[in-house]
């Protein structure tokens, strides 16, 4: 599923924890979501590491599997 920019309806891309529109330059904060249930994940930070946890029974989620979406999607 391609997420589109709210301002210009062009595709968005993920970069450094933000979702950016290369067409108009809009920036949106990235919301980490579970790849299984698509619900928001808890972000766990310790000793420089970042982990993601699903409260809906899917446990720890690898950073490689996390879906990043703009808020409201």
PDB file of N, H, CA, C and O in Angstrom:
ATOM      1  N   UNK A   1       0.837  -1.178   0.000  1.00  0.00           N
ATOM      2  CA  UNK A   1       0.000   0.000   0.000  1.00  0.00           C
ATOM      3  C   UNK A   1       0.886   1.247   0.000  1.00  0.00           C
ATOM      4  O   UNK A   1       1.735   1.407   0.877  1.00  0.00           O
ATOM      5  N   UNK A   2       0.695   2.104  -0.953  1.00  0.00           N
ATOM      6  H   UNK A   2       0.005   1.974  -1.665  1.00  0.00           H
ATOM      7  CA  UNK A   2       1.462   3.341  -1.078  1.00  0.00           C
ATOM      8  C   UNK A   2       0.746   4.437  -0.294  1.00  0.00           C
ATOM      9  O   UNK A   2      -0.453   4.652  -0.469  1.00  0.00           O
ATOM     10  N   UNK A   3       1.491   5.131   0.573  1.00  0.00           N
ATOM     11  H   UNK A   3       2.466   4.957   0.715  1.00  0.00           H
ATOM     12  CA  UNK A   3       0.926   6.243   1.335  1.00  0.00           C
ATOM     13  C   UNK A   3       1.219   7.528   0.567  1.00  0.00           C
ATOM     14  O   UNK A   3       2.338   7.754   0.107  1.00  0.00           O
ATOM     15  N   UNK A   4       0.195   8.360   0.440  1.00  0.00           N
ATOM     16  H   UNK A   4      -0.714   8.176   0.814  1.00  0.00           H
ATOM     17  CA  UNK A   4       0.313   9.577  -0.361  1.00  0.00           C
ATOM     18  C   UNK A   4       0.368  10.817   0.537  1.00  0.00           C
ATOM     19  O   UNK A   4      -0.157  10.817   1.650  1.00  0.00           O
ATOM     20  N   UNK A   5       1.001  11.851   0.040  1.00  0.00           N
ATOM     21  H   UNK A   5       1.428  11.851  -0.865  1.00  0.00           H
ATOM     22  CA  UNK A   5       1.113  13.135   0.734  1.00  0.00           C
ATOM     23  C   UNK A   5      -0.270  13.783   0.837  1.00  0.00           C
ATOM     24  O   UNK A   5      -1.031  13.807  -0.130  1.00  0.00           O
ATOM     25  N   UNK A   6      -0.579  14.304   2.023  1.00  0.00           N
ATOM     26  H   UNK A   6       0.039  14.284   2.808  1.00  0.00           H
ATOM     27  CA  UNK A   6      -1.862  14.979   2.220  1.00  0.00           C
ATOM     28  C   UNK A   6      -1.948  16.291   1.446  1.00  0.00           C
ATOM     29  O   UNK A   6      -3.042  16.733   1.095  1.00  0.00           O
ATOM     30  N   UNK A   7      -0.806  16.913   1.179  1.00  0.00           N
ATOM     31  H   UNK A   7       0.083  16.554   1.464  1.00  0.00           H
ATOM     32  CA  UNK A   7      -0.793  18.223   0.520  1.00  0.00           C
ATOM     33  C   UNK A   7      -0.849  18.128  -0.997  1.00  0.00           C
ATOM     34  O   UNK A   7      -1.595  18.868  -1.639  1.00  0.00           O
ATOM     35  N   UNK A   8      -0.042  17.198  -1.589  1.00  0.00           N
ATOM     36  H   UNK A   8       0.564  16.597  -1.067  1.00  0.00           H
ATOM     37  CA  UNK A   8       0.044  17.174  -3.056  1.00  0.00           C
ATOM     38  C   UNK A   8      -0.299  15.818  -3.677  1.00  0.00           C
ATOM     39  O   UNK A   8      -0.233  15.662  -4.896  1.00  0.00           O
ATOM     40  N   UNK A   9      -0.662  14.842  -2.849  1.00  0.00           N
ATOM     41  H   UNK A   9      -0.715  14.969  -1.858  1.00  0.00           H
ATOM     42  CA  UNK A   9      -1.074  13.512  -3.306  1.00  0.00           C
ATOM     43  C   UNK A   9       0.009  12.733  -4.056  1.00  0.00           C
ATOM     44  O   UNK A   9      -0.301  11.890  -4.898  1.00  0.00           O
ATOM     45  N   UNK A  10       1.278  13.015  -3.751  1.00  0.00           N
ATOM     46  H   UNK A  10       1.530  13.700  -3.067  1.00  0.00           H
ATOM     47  CA  UNK A  10       2.397  12.266  -4.331  1.00  0.00           C
ATOM     48  C   UNK A  10       2.874  11.223  -3.313  1.00  0.00           C
ATOM     49  O   UNK A  10       2.620  11.378  -2.119  1.00  0.00           O
ATOM     50  N   UNK A  11       3.560  10.162  -3.764  1.00  0.00           N
ATOM     51  H   UNK A  11       3.765  10.036  -4.734  1.00  0.00           H
ATOM     52  CA  UNK A  11       4.029   9.114  -2.842  1.00  0.00           C
ATOM     53  C   UNK A  11       5.023   9.653  -1.819  1.00  0.00           C
ATOM     54  O   UNK A  11       5.821  10.541  -2.118  1.00  0.00           O
ATOM     55  N   UNK A  12       4.961   9.102  -0.603  1.00  0.00           N
ATOM     56  H   UNK A  12       4.312   8.381  -0.360  1.00  0.00           H
ATOM     57  CA  UNK A  12       5.854   9.482   0.481  1.00  0.00           C
ATOM     58  C   UNK A  12       6.951   8.437   0.652  1.00  0.00           C
ATOM     59  O   UNK A  12       6.771   7.274   0.290  1.00  0.00           O
ATOM     60  N   UNK A  13       8.094   8.859   1.210  1.00  0.00           N
ATOM     61  H   UNK A  13       8.240   9.804   1.505  1.00  0.00           H
ATOM     62  CA  UNK A  13       9.188   7.926   1.487  1.00  0.00           C
ATOM     63  C   UNK A  13       9.688   8.143   2.911  1.00  0.00           C
ATOM     64  O   UNK A  13       9.556   9.232   3.469  1.00  0.00           O
ATOM     65  N   UNK A  14      10.268   7.080   3.497  1.00  0.00           N
ATOM     66  H   UNK A  14      10.375   6.195   3.044  1.00  0.00           H
ATOM     67  CA  UNK A  14      10.774   7.113   4.862  1.00  0.00           C
ATOM     68  C   UNK A  14      12.237   7.505   4.857  1.00  0.00           C
ATOM     69  O   UNK A  14      13.022   6.979   4.068  1.00  0.00           O
ATOM     70  N   UNK A  15      12.614   8.446   5.753  1.00  0.00           N
ATOM     71  H   UNK A  15      11.976   8.873   6.393  1.00  0.00           H
ATOM     72  CA  UNK A  15      14.002   8.867   5.872  1.00  0.00           C
ATOM     73  C   UNK A  15      14.264   9.357   7.282  1.00  0.00           C
ATOM     74  O   UNK A  15      13.650  10.325   7.728  1.00  0.00           O
ATOM     75  N   UNK A  16      15.176   8.693   7.991  1.00  0.00           N
ATOM     76  H   UNK A  16      15.675   7.906   7.628  1.00  0.00           H
ATOM     77  CA  UNK A  16      15.594   9.111   9.337  1.00  0.00           C
ATOM     78  C   UNK A  16      14.425   9.350  10.299  1.00  0.00           C
ATOM     79  O   UNK A  16      14.389  10.369  10.988  1.00  0.00           O
ATOM     80  N   UNK A  17      13.486   8.430  10.348  1.00  0.00           N
ATOM     81  H   UNK A  17      13.515   7.602   9.788  1.00  0.00           H
ATOM     82  CA  UNK A  17      12.381   8.535  11.287  1.00  0.00           C
ATOM     83  C   UNK A  17      11.296   9.508  10.889  1.00  0.00           C
ATOM     84  O   UNK A  17      10.378   9.762  11.669  1.00  0.00           O
ATOM     85  N   UNK A  18      11.382  10.054   9.699  1.00  0.00           N
ATOM     86  H   UNK A  18      12.128   9.847   9.065  1.00  0.00           H
ATOM     87  CA  UNK A  18      10.354  10.958   9.183  1.00  0.00           C
ATOM     88  C   UNK A  18       9.860  10.430   7.853  1.00  0.00           C
ATOM     89  O   UNK A  18      10.575   9.725   7.142  1.00  0.00           O
ATOM     90  N   UNK A  19       8.635  10.780   7.532  1.00  0.00           N
ATOM     91  H   UNK A  19       8.055  11.354   8.110  1.00  0.00           H
ATOM     92  CA  UNK A  19       8.089  10.465   6.221  1.00  0.00           C
ATOM     93  C   UNK A  19       8.099  11.770   5.438  1.00  0.00           C
ATOM     94  O   UNK A  19       7.548  12.782   5.871  1.00  0.00           O
ATOM     95  N   UNK A  20       8.745  11.722   4.265  1.00  0.00           N
ATOM     96  H   UNK A  20       9.193  10.900   3.913  1.00  0.00           H
ATOM     97  CA  UNK A  20       8.988  12.946   3.493  1.00  0.00           C
ATOM     98  C   UNK A  20       8.398  12.822   2.090  1.00  0.00           C
ATOM     99  O   UNK A  20       8.471  11.768   1.458  1.00  0.00           O
ATOM    100  N   UNK A  21       7.818  13.914   1.625  1.00  0.00           N
ATOM    101  H   UNK A  21       7.759  14.770   2.138  1.00  0.00           H
ATOM    102  CA  UNK A  21       7.336  13.995   0.245  1.00  0.00           C
ATOM    103  C   UNK A  21       8.431  14.635  -0.596  1.00  0.00           C
ATOM    104  O   UNK A  21       8.807  15.784  -0.364  1.00  0.00           O
ATOM    105  N   UNK A  22       8.938  13.895  -1.568  1.00  0.00           N
ATOM    106  H   UNK A  22       8.632  12.961  -1.757  1.00  0.00           H
ATOM    107  CA  UNK A  22      10.000  14.453  -2.411  1.00  0.00           C
ATOM    108  C   UNK A  22       9.457  15.485  -3.397  1.00  0.00           C
ATOM    109  O   UNK A  22      10.224  16.279  -3.941  1.00  0.00           O
ATOM    110  N   UNK A  23       8.146  15.483  -3.633  1.00  0.00           N
ATOM    111  H   UNK A  23       7.523  14.838  -3.191  1.00  0.00           H
ATOM    112  CA  UNK A  23       7.558  16.430  -4.576  1.00  0.00           C
ATOM    113  C   UNK A  23       7.403  17.835  -3.972  1.00  0.00           C
ATOM    114  O   UNK A  23       7.816  18.820  -4.583  1.00  0.00           O
ATOM    115  N   UNK A  24       6.807  17.926  -2.769  1.00  0.00           N
ATOM    116  H   UNK A  24       6.472  17.125  -2.273  1.00  0.00           H
ATOM    117  CA  UNK A  24       6.551  19.248  -2.186  1.00  0.00           C
ATOM    118  C   UNK A  24       7.389  19.531  -0.942  1.00  0.00           C
ATOM    119  O   UNK A  24       7.367  20.649  -0.427  1.00  0.00           O
ATOM    120  N   UNK A  25       8.134  18.528  -0.448  1.00  0.00           N
ATOM    121  H   UNK A  25       8.152  17.620  -0.866  1.00  0.00           H
ATOM    122  CA  UNK A  25       9.002  18.737   0.700  1.00  0.00           C
ATOM    123  C   UNK A  25       8.315  18.645   2.053  1.00  0.00           C
ATOM    124  O   UNK A  25       8.929  18.963   3.071  1.00  0.00           O
ATOM    125  N   UNK A  26       7.064  18.220   2.092  1.00  0.00           N
ATOM    126  H   UNK A  26       6.565  17.961   1.265  1.00  0.00           H
ATOM    127  CA  UNK A  26       6.350  18.090   3.370  1.00  0.00           C
ATOM    128  C   UNK A  26       6.997  17.000   4.224  1.00  0.00           C
ATOM    129  O   UNK A  26       7.437  15.974   3.705  1.00  0.00           O
ATOM    130  N   UNK A  27       7.048  17.231   5.531  1.00  0.00           N
ATOM    131  H   UNK A  27       6.690  18.064   5.952  1.00  0.00           H
ATOM    132  CA  UNK A  27       7.598  16.261   6.484  1.00  0.00           C
ATOM    133  C   UNK A  27       6.487  15.842   7.438  1.00  0.00           C
ATOM    134  O   UNK A  27       5.720  16.674   7.922  1.00  0.00           O
ATOM    135  N   UNK A  28       6.411  14.529   7.703  1.00  0.00           N
ATOM    136  H   UNK A  28       7.034  13.853   7.309  1.00  0.00           H
ATOM    137  CA  UNK A  28       5.442  13.982   8.650  1.00  0.00           C
ATOM    138  C   UNK A  28       6.198  13.082   9.622  1.00  0.00           C
ATOM    139  O   UNK A  28       7.107  12.365   9.203  1.00  0.00           O
ATOM    140  N   UNK A  29       5.846  13.100  10.913  1.00  0.00           N
ATOM    141  H   UNK A  29       5.108  13.683  11.253  1.00  0.00           H
ATOM    142  CA  UNK A  29       6.499  12.173  11.835  1.00  0.00           C
ATOM    143  C   UNK A  29       6.076  10.743  11.500  1.00  0.00           C
ATOM    144  O   UNK A  29       4.925  10.504  11.136  1.00  0.00           O
ATOM    145  N   UNK A  30       7.001   9.798  11.623  1.00  0.00           N
ATOM    146  H   UNK A  30       7.937   9.992  11.919  1.00  0.00           H
ATOM    147  CA  UNK A  30       6.702   8.402  11.330  1.00  0.00           C
ATOM    148  C   UNK A  30       6.175   7.714  12.577  1.00  0.00           C
ATOM    149  O   UNK A  30       6.767   7.835  13.649  1.00  0.00           O
ATOM    150  N   UNK A  31       5.063   6.990  12.448  1.00  0.00           N
ATOM    151  H   UNK A  31       4.582   6.891  11.577  1.00  0.00           H
ATOM    152  CA  UNK A  31       4.465   6.244  13.543  1.00  0.00           C
ATOM    153  C   UNK A  31       4.760   4.764  13.312  1.00  0.00           C
ATOM    154  O   UNK A  31       4.325   4.206  12.305  1.00  0.00           O
ATOM    155  N   UNK A  32       5.507   4.102  14.242  1.00  0.00           N
ATOM    156  H   UNK A  32       5.861   4.555  15.060  1.00  0.00           H
ATOM    157  CA  UNK A  32       5.799   2.683  14.060  1.00  0.00           C
ATOM    158  C   UNK A  32       4.564   1.827  14.330  1.00  0.00           C
ATOM    159  O   UNK A  32       3.898   1.996  15.352  1.00  0.00           O
ATOM    160  N   UNK A  33       4.259   0.905  13.408  1.00  0.00           N
ATOM    161  H   UNK A  33       4.800   0.768  12.578  1.00  0.00           H
ATOM    162  CA  UNK A  33       3.096   0.027  13.535  1.00  0.00           C
ATOM    163  C   UNK A  33       3.506  -1.428  13.348  1.00  0.00           C
ATOM    164  O   UNK A  33       4.477  -1.733  12.655  1.00  0.00           O
ATOM    165  N   UNK A  34       2.746  -2.320  13.978  1.00  0.00           N
ATOM    166  H   UNK A  34       1.957  -2.073  14.540  1.00  0.00           H
ATOM    167  CA  UNK A  34       2.992  -3.753  13.902  1.00  0.00           C
ATOM    168  C   UNK A  34       2.671  -4.264  12.488  1.00  0.00           C
ATOM    169  O   UNK A  34       1.634  -3.909  11.928  1.00  0.00           O
ATOM    170  N   UNK A  35       3.547  -5.091  11.912  1.00  0.00           N
ATOM    171  H   UNK A  35       4.389  -5.380  12.367  1.00  0.00           H
ATOM    172  CA  UNK A  35       3.266  -5.628  10.578  1.00  0.00           C
ATOM    173  C   UNK A  35       2.159  -6.677  10.581  1.00  0.00           C
ATOM    174  O   UNK A  35       1.612  -6.996   9.525  1.00  0.00           O
ATOM    175  N   UNK A  36       1.820  -7.218  11.752  1.00  0.00           N
ATOM    176  H   UNK A  36       2.264  -6.959  12.610  1.00  0.00           H
ATOM    177  CA  UNK A  36       0.781  -8.245  11.856  1.00  0.00           C
ATOM    178  C   UNK A  36      -0.608  -7.640  12.039  1.00  0.00           C
ATOM    179  O   UNK A  36      -1.534  -7.964  11.295  1.00  0.00           O
ATOM    180  N   UNK A  37      -0.750  -6.755  13.037  1.00  0.00           N
ATOM    181  H   UNK A  37       0.002  -6.492  13.641  1.00  0.00           H
ATOM    182  CA  UNK A  37      -2.077  -6.225  13.370  1.00  0.00           C
ATOM    183  C   UNK A  37      -2.252  -4.752  12.989  1.00  0.00           C
ATOM    184  O   UNK A  37      -3.349  -4.211  13.122  1.00  0.00           O
ATOM    185  N   UNK A  38      -1.186  -4.098  12.516  1.00  0.00           N
ATOM    186  H   UNK A  38      -0.295  -4.538  12.407  1.00  0.00           H
ATOM    187  CA  UNK A  38      -1.202  -2.698  12.070  1.00  0.00           C
ATOM    188  C   UNK A  38      -1.568  -1.710  13.176  1.00  0.00           C
ATOM    189  O   UNK A  38      -2.032  -0.606  12.890  1.00  0.00           O
ATOM    190  N   UNK A  39      -1.364  -2.097  14.436  1.00  0.00           N
ATOM    191  H   UNK A  39      -0.988  -2.994  14.668  1.00  0.00           H
ATOM    192  CA  UNK A  39      -1.600  -1.218  15.575  1.00  0.00           C
ATOM    193  C   UNK A  39      -0.289  -0.533  15.959  1.00  0.00           C
ATOM    194  O   UNK A  39       0.786  -1.057  15.665  1.00  0.00           O
ATOM    195  N   UNK A  40      -0.362   0.641  16.617  1.00  0.00           N
ATOM    196  H   UNK A  40      -1.235   1.066  16.856  1.00  0.00           H
ATOM    197  CA  UNK A  40       0.869   1.333  17.032  1.00  0.00           C
ATOM    198  C   UNK A  40       1.711   0.470  17.974  1.00  0.00           C
ATOM    199  O   UNK A  40       1.183  -0.285  18.790  1.00  0.00           O
ATOM    200  N   UNK A  41       3.025   0.601  17.840  1.00  0.00           N
ATOM    201  H   UNK A  41       3.454   1.214  17.177  1.00  0.00           H
ATOM    202  CA  UNK A  41       3.971  -0.126  18.678  1.00  0.00           C
ATOM    203  C   UNK A  41       4.512   0.769  19.774  1.00  0.00           C
ATOM    204  O   UNK A  41       4.594   1.987  19.612  1.00  0.00           O
ATOM    205  N   UNK A  42       4.884   0.154  20.902  1.00  0.00           N
ATOM    206  H   UNK A  42       4.817  -0.835  21.033  1.00  0.00           H
ATOM    207  CA  UNK A  42       5.616   0.864  21.941  1.00  0.00           C
ATOM    208  C   UNK A  42       7.080   0.897  21.526  1.00  0.00           C
ATOM    209  O   UNK A  42       7.617  -0.104  21.053  1.00  0.00           O
ATOM    210  N   UNK A  43       7.722   2.036  21.702  1.00  0.00           N
ATOM    211  H   UNK A  43       7.286   2.849  22.087  1.00  0.00           H
ATOM    212  CA  UNK A  43       9.143   2.180  21.375  1.00  0.00           C
ATOM    213  C   UNK A  43       9.928   2.069  22.673  1.00  0.00           C
ATOM    214  O   UNK A  43       9.699   2.834  23.610  1.00  0.00           O
ATOM    215  N   UNK A  44      10.856   1.114  22.729  1.00  0.00           N
ATOM    216  H   UNK A  44      11.042   0.492  21.968  1.00  0.00           H
ATOM    217  CA  UNK A  44      11.679   0.878  23.906  1.00  0.00           C
ATOM    218  C   UNK A  44      13.095   1.317  23.590  1.00  0.00           C
ATOM    219  O   UNK A  44      13.713   0.803  22.658  1.00  0.00           O
ATOM    220  N   UNK A  45      13.619   2.271  24.367  1.00  0.00           N
ATOM    221  H   UNK A  45      13.118   2.689  25.124  1.00  0.00           H
ATOM    222  CA  UNK A  45      14.969   2.774  24.130  1.00  0.00           C
ATOM    223  C   UNK A  45      15.817   2.506  25.362  1.00  0.00           C
ATOM    224  O   UNK A  45      15.425   2.843  26.479  1.00  0.00           O
ATOM    225  N   UNK A  46      17.000   1.887  25.152  1.00  0.00           N
ATOM    226  H   UNK A  46      17.318   1.614  24.244  1.00  0.00           H
ATOM    227  CA  UNK A  46      17.930   1.621  26.251  1.00  0.00           C
ATOM    228  C   UNK A  46      19.330   1.439  25.693  1.00  0.00           C
ATOM    229  O   UNK A  46      19.528   0.728  24.707  1.00  0.00           O
ATOM    230  N   UNK A  47      20.291   2.081  26.322  1.00  0.00           N
ATOM    231  H   UNK A  47      20.130   2.659  27.122  1.00  0.00           H
ATOM    232  CA  UNK A  47      21.710   1.927  25.954  1.00  0.00           C
ATOM    233  C   UNK A  47      21.960   2.155  24.462  1.00  0.00           C
ATOM    234  O   UNK A  47      22.803   1.482  23.869  1.00  0.00           O
ATOM    235  N   UNK A  48      21.253   3.078  23.864  1.00  0.00           N
ATOM    236  H   UNK A  48      20.569   3.625  24.346  1.00  0.00           H
ATOM    237  CA  UNK A  48      21.462   3.397  22.456  1.00  0.00           C
ATOM    238  C   UNK A  48      20.693   2.511  21.488  1.00  0.00           C
ATOM    239  O   UNK A  48      20.668   2.791  20.289  1.00  0.00           O
ATOM    240  N   UNK A  49      20.062   1.438  21.986  1.00  0.00           N
ATOM    241  H   UNK A  49      20.083   1.210  22.960  1.00  0.00           H
ATOM    242  CA  UNK A  49      19.292   0.542  21.119  1.00  0.00           C
ATOM    243  C   UNK A  49      17.824   0.967  21.116  1.00  0.00           C
ATOM    244  O   UNK A  49      17.322   1.518  22.096  1.00  0.00           O
ATOM    245  N   UNK A  50      17.155   0.705  20.013  1.00  0.00           N
ATOM    246  H   UNK A  50      17.562   0.257  19.217  1.00  0.00           H
ATOM    247  CA  UNK A  50      15.727   0.979  19.903  1.00  0.00           C
ATOM    248  C   UNK A  50      15.034  -0.324  19.532  1.00  0.00           C
ATOM    249  O   UNK A  50      15.380  -0.958  18.535  1.00  0.00           O
ATOM    250  N   UNK A  51      14.055  -0.720  20.340  1.00  0.00           N
ATOM    251  H   UNK A  51      13.774  -0.205  21.150  1.00  0.00           H
ATOM    252  CA  UNK A  51      13.268  -1.926  20.074  1.00  0.00           C
ATOM    253  C   UNK A  51      11.804  -1.535  19.996  1.00  0.00           C
ATOM    254  O   UNK A  51      11.409  -0.466  20.463  1.00  0.00           O
ATOM    255  N   UNK A  52      11.002  -2.407  19.403  1.00  0.00           N
ATOM    256  H   UNK A  52      11.322  -3.275  19.024  1.00  0.00           H
ATOM    257  CA  UNK A  52       9.574  -2.151  19.234  1.00  0.00           C
ATOM    258  C   UNK A  52       8.789  -3.321  19.814  1.00  0.00           C
ATOM    259  O   UNK A  52       9.145  -4.481  19.609  1.00  0.00           O
ATOM    260  N   UNK A  53       7.711  -3.004  20.547  1.00  0.00           N
ATOM    261  H   UNK A  53       7.422  -2.061  20.713  1.00  0.00           H
ATOM    262  CA  UNK A  53       6.915  -4.025  21.216  1.00  0.00           C
ATOM    263  C   UNK A  53       5.440  -3.841  20.881  1.00  0.00           C
ATOM    264  O   UNK A  53       4.903  -2.736  20.958  1.00  0.00           O
ATOM    265  N   UNK A  54       4.789  -4.955  20.506  1.00  0.00           N
ATOM    266  H   UNK A  54       5.225  -5.853  20.444  1.00  0.00           H
ATOM    267  CA  UNK A  54       3.360  -4.945  20.203  1.00  0.00           C
ATOM    268  C   UNK A  54       2.598  -5.416  21.433  1.00  0.00           C
ATOM    269  O   UNK A  54       2.832  -6.521  21.924  1.00  0.00           O
ATOM    270  N   UNK A  55       1.695  -4.592  21.929  1.00  0.00           N
ATOM    271  H   UNK A  55       1.506  -3.694  21.530  1.00  0.00           H
ATOM    272  CA  UNK A  55       0.872  -4.944  23.089  1.00  0.00           C
ATOM    273  C   UNK A  55      -0.290  -5.863  22.728  1.00  0.00           C
ATOM    274  O   UNK A  55      -1.041  -6.290  23.606  1.00  0.00           O
ATOM    275  N   UNK A  56      -0.441  -6.169  21.443  1.00  0.00           N
ATOM    276  H   UNK A  56       0.169  -5.823  20.730  1.00  0.00           H
ATOM    277  CA  UNK A  56      -1.573  -6.982  20.992  1.00  0.00           C
ATOM    278  C   UNK A  56      -1.192  -8.441  20.774  1.00  0.00           C
ATOM    279  O   UNK A  56      -1.812  -9.139  19.971  1.00  0.00           O
ATOM    280  N   UNK A  57      -0.169  -8.897  21.493  1.00  0.00           N
ATOM    281  H   UNK A  57       0.335  -8.330  22.145  1.00  0.00           H
ATOM    282  CA  UNK A  57       0.178 -10.310  21.464  1.00  0.00           C
ATOM    283  C   UNK A  57       1.266 -10.716  20.487  1.00  0.00           C
ATOM    284  O   UNK A  57       1.564 -11.905  20.372  1.00  0.00           O
ATOM    285  N   UNK A  58       1.865  -9.774  19.785  1.00  0.00           N
ATOM    286  H   UNK A  58       1.622  -8.809  19.879  1.00  0.00           H
ATOM    287  CA  UNK A  58       2.907 -10.130  18.823  1.00  0.00           C
ATOM    288  C   UNK A  58       4.310  -9.934  19.376  1.00  0.00           C
ATOM    289  O   UNK A  58       5.289 -10.237  18.695  1.00  0.00           O
ATOM    290  N   UNK A  59       4.424  -9.425  20.613  1.00  0.00           N
ATOM    291  H   UNK A  59       3.629  -9.178  21.167  1.00  0.00           H
ATOM    292  CA  UNK A  59       5.708  -9.319  21.306  1.00  0.00           C
ATOM    293  C   UNK A  59       6.674  -8.343  20.658  1.00  0.00           C
ATOM    294  O   UNK A  59       6.270  -7.342  20.065  1.00  0.00           O
ATOM    295  N   UNK A  60       7.972  -8.655  20.784  1.00  0.00           N
ATOM    296  H   UNK A  60       8.300  -9.468  21.266  1.00  0.00           H
ATOM    297  CA  UNK A  60       9.004  -7.795  20.194  1.00  0.00           C
ATOM    298  C   UNK A  60       8.981  -7.913  18.675  1.00  0.00           C
ATOM    299  O   UNK A  60       8.855  -9.007  18.126  1.00  0.00           O
ATOM    300  N   UNK A  61       9.103  -6.785  18.015  1.00  0.00           N
ATOM    301  H   UNK A  61       9.205  -5.896  18.461  1.00  0.00           H
ATOM    302  CA  UNK A  61       9.079  -6.730  16.546  1.00  0.00           C
ATOM    303  C   UNK A  61      10.431  -6.222  16.074  1.00  0.00           C
ATOM    304  O   UNK A  61      10.901  -5.181  16.534  1.00  0.00           O
ATOM    305  N   UNK A  62      11.051  -6.942  15.167  1.00  0.00           N
ATOM    306  H   UNK A  62      10.669  -7.787  14.793  1.00  0.00           H
ATOM    307  CA  UNK A  62      12.323  -6.533  14.589  1.00  0.00           C
ATOM    308  C   UNK A  62      12.175  -5.209  13.862  1.00  0.00           C
ATOM    309  O   UNK A  62      11.163  -4.956  13.209  1.00  0.00           O
ATOM    310  N   UNK A  63      13.191  -4.367  13.980  1.00  0.00           N
ATOM    311  H   UNK A  63      14.013  -4.573  14.511  1.00  0.00           H
ATOM    312  CA  UNK A  63      13.169  -3.062  13.309  1.00  0.00           C
ATOM    313  C   UNK A  63      12.992  -3.212  11.800  1.00  0.00           C
ATOM    314  O   UNK A  63      12.418  -2.339  11.150  1.00  0.00           O
ATOM    315  N   UNK A  64      13.480  -4.306  11.251  1.00  0.00           N
ATOM    316  H   UNK A  64      13.946  -5.015  11.779  1.00  0.00           H
ATOM    317  CA  UNK A  64      13.349  -4.549   9.806  1.00  0.00           C
ATOM    318  C   UNK A  64      11.908  -4.813   9.391  1.00  0.00           C
ATOM    319  O   UNK A  64      11.556  -4.616   8.228  1.00  0.00           O
ATOM    320  N   UNK A  65      11.062  -5.262  10.335  1.00  0.00           N
ATOM    321  H   UNK A  65      11.348  -5.423  11.279  1.00  0.00           H
ATOM    322  CA  UNK A  65       9.678  -5.605  10.012  1.00  0.00           C
ATOM    323  C   UNK A  65       8.681  -4.506  10.345  1.00  0.00           C
ATOM    324  O   UNK A  65       7.525  -4.583   9.930  1.00  0.00           O
ATOM    325  N   UNK A  66       9.104  -3.480  11.088  1.00  0.00           N
ATOM    326  H   UNK A  66      10.044  -3.418  11.425  1.00  0.00           H
ATOM    327  CA  UNK A  66       8.205  -2.415  11.518  1.00  0.00           C
ATOM    328  C   UNK A  66       7.672  -1.645  10.318  1.00  0.00           C
ATOM    329  O   UNK A  66       8.421  -1.319   9.397  1.00  0.00           O
ATOM    330  N   UNK A  67       6.380  -1.359  10.333  1.00  0.00           N
ATOM    331  H   UNK A  67       5.772  -1.624  11.081  1.00  0.00           H
ATOM    332  CA  UNK A  67       5.764  -0.503   9.310  1.00  0.00           C
ATOM    333  C   UNK A  67       5.745   0.916   9.862  1.00  0.00           C
ATOM    334  O   UNK A  67       5.277   1.140  10.978  1.00  0.00           O
ATOM    335  N   UNK A  68       6.241   1.858   9.105  1.00  0.00           N
ATOM    336  H   UNK A  68       6.622   1.676   8.199  1.00  0.00           H
ATOM    337  CA  UNK A  68       6.204   3.261   9.521  1.00  0.00           C
ATOM    338  C   UNK A  68       5.139   3.958   8.708  1.00  0.00           C
ATOM    339  O   UNK A  68       5.155   3.916   7.478  1.00  0.00           O
ATOM    340  N   UNK A  69       4.201   4.606   9.405  1.00  0.00           N
ATOM    341  H   UNK A  69       4.188   4.640  10.405  1.00  0.00           H
ATOM    342  CA  UNK A  69       3.098   5.290   8.743  1.00  0.00           C
ATOM    343  C   UNK A  69       2.968   6.696   9.302  1.00  0.00           C
ATOM    344  O   UNK A  69       3.333   6.942  10.452  1.00  0.00           O
ATOM    345  N   UNK A  70       2.452   7.621   8.504  1.00  0.00           N
ATOM    346  H   UNK A  70       2.156   7.422   7.570  1.00  0.00           H
ATOM    347  CA  UNK A  70       2.175   8.950   9.051  1.00  0.00           C
ATOM    348  C   UNK A  70       1.020   8.874  10.028  1.00  0.00           C
ATOM    349  O   UNK A  70       0.144   8.025   9.862  1.00  0.00           O
ATOM    350  N   UNK A  71       0.981   9.730  11.043  1.00  0.00           N
ATOM    351  H   UNK A  71       1.692  10.420  11.177  1.00  0.00           H
ATOM    352  CA  UNK A  71      -0.135   9.734  11.980  1.00  0.00           C
ATOM    353  C   UNK A  71      -1.464   9.891  11.253  1.00  0.00           C
ATOM    354  O   UNK A  71      -1.563  10.612  10.261  1.00  0.00           O
ATOM    355  N   UNK A  72      -2.479   9.207  11.760  1.00  0.00           N
ATOM    356  H   UNK A  72      -2.398   8.621  12.566  1.00  0.00           H
ATOM    357  CA  UNK A  72      -3.798   9.291  11.158  1.00  0.00           C
ATOM    358  C   UNK A  72      -4.084   8.229  10.115  1.00  0.00           C
ATOM    359  O   UNK A  72      -5.206   8.147   9.615  1.00  0.00           O
ATOM    360  N   UNK A  73      -3.089   7.410   9.774  1.00  0.00           N
ATOM    361  H   UNK A  73      -2.177   7.477  10.181  1.00  0.00           H
ATOM    362  CA  UNK A  73      -3.302   6.346   8.784  1.00  0.00           C
ATOM    363  C   UNK A  73      -3.415   5.008   9.473  1.00  0.00           C
ATOM    364  O   UNK A  73      -3.597   3.986   8.811  1.00  0.00           O
TER     365      UNK A  73
END
